[in-house]
Amino acid sequence: AGGMLNEVGLLFGGCQALLHERAAGLAADCAVGHGGLVLGAMSVTYLAAAKRGQSVEARATARAAWGGESTSGLVATSCLFAGSGKADKVVSEARMRFHHVAAAGARGSMR
């Protein structure tokens, strides 16, 4: 598993949210087998700070928001870990809802 190094200690809340969005977006794209998803909602829970010099890693999963294969949305969860690899701690957790671009455009809510 790869990650990034919190070299200068700048892993503030906005940066954490961006990492969650990227990781969850990739998981959502993999879940549908293509891109074309837009973020509709995001909730981040901040639990701890990452210390300067710690390695940081995001792990995410995605699933259909409401069953069936022809869904118009997905829910993704993401955890951000920080540590030295032996005793990583959860820094923050996020839950996001993604919509297919066509579905979002049809509702007019994403423009």
N, C-alpha and C positions, 0 to 999 in steps of 0.2 A: 504494500500500500504506500502510495506516495503522499507527500504533503508539502508544506512550505515552512520556512523557518521564520519565527517571529523575531527577526534580527534586531530591530530597533524598538520593540515593545509598543508598536502602534496598532495593536489588534483591538480597536475600539468597537463600539456597538455597530456603527454603520459598516465598517469593514467586515464584521462578522455576518451581518445581514447579507452583504454581497456574496460572501463565500457560500452561505446557505442557499441563496437564490441560484447561484451557478451549479452547485452540486445537485440540488433538487431538480433544476431544469434539465440537466444531463440525464438524471434518473427517469424523469418523465418522458424525455425524448426516446430513451431506450425502451420504456414500457410500451410506447405506441409504435416503435420501429421507424420513426421519422421525426423531423422537427415540426414546425408549424404550431407550436403551443405558445400561449401568452400567459403571464402570471396574472391571476385575478385577485388573489388575497394572500397575505403572509402574516404569520404571527410568530415572533421570536421570543423565547424565554431565556434571559441571561442568567447564568448560574455562577460563573467564576471568571476571573481574569486569567489570561495567558501571560506568563512571565516572559520577560525579555530573554531571547535565546532558545525558547522552547520550540519544539517542532509542533506544527498545527496540521490537523487532518480533518476533512469533512467526509462523512459517510451518509448516503441518502438512499431511500427506496421510494418507489411510486406505485400506485395501484389505481384502478378505475374508481372514480368517485361514486358511481352508482352502477352496479353490475352489468354484465353483458359485454359483448365485443364492440358494439357500435356506440360507445359512450361519447359524450361531448366534453367530458372533463376528467381530470385526474387529481388525486390528492398525493402529495409527496411529503415525507418527513425527512429531516436532516439533523444530524448531531455533529457538533464541532468539538474535537478532542485536542488537548494540548498536553505535552509532557515530553519525556525522554524516550518513550517507547516501551518502558517497563511498567510504569504505573500511570498511564494516560488518564486524565480526568476530563469529564464533560464540561466544556466551557459554556455552551449554549445549545439549545434545541429549537427547531423551527418546524412549522407545519404550513404547507402552501397548497393552494388550489390553482391548477392550470386549466385553461380552456383551449380548445382547438380554435385557430384563427377564424375559420368560417363560422363556427358557432358563436364566437364572441362578436363578430361583425354583424351577424344576423340579429342579435339582441341589441346592438348599438351601445353596449356598456363599456367596451374597451377603447372607444375612440374619443 
